[in-house]
Amino acid sequence: MEPQNKPEKRPVNLRARSDLLDCAKAMGINLSATLEEALMTEVKKRKAEQWRKDNKKAMEALNQFTEEHGLFSDEFRTF
């Protein structure tokens, strides 16, 4: 999900535990970069979950077809 060009960034307000913020600051962790990475990971995960949900019936139908008729490549297997 890497963007082709750099999208506009905008400031946001959020709240976090002060002990975590203090520790992150002491470790030199870039909060903006860390948040962006975590959000990209979560968005990717949720999009995959939504795809599986949206395509569940199609995948079940394909699995049923395969159980009944086998794979298209079965006749070419050498094992």
C-alpha positions, 0 to 999 in steps of 0.5 A, a space after each residue: 500500500 505504498 503511495 505513488 507520490 507523497 500525499 499531503 500530511 495534516 496535523 492531528 490531535 491524539 491522546 496517549 499514555 504519558 509513560 509511553 510518550 516519555 519512553 518513546 521520546 527517550 528512545 528517539 522514536 519518531 511518533 509520526 512515522 511510527 503512527 503512519 506505519 502502524 496505521 498502514 499495517 492496520 488498514 492493510 489488515 482490515 482491507 484483507 479481512 473485508 476482502 475475505 468477507 466480501 468474497 466468502 461465497 465465491 471462495 466457498 463455491 470455488 472450493 466446492 467446485 474443486 472438491 467435485 471436479 478436481 483442479 484444472 491441472 490434475 491431468 498434468 501432475 506427475 506426482 
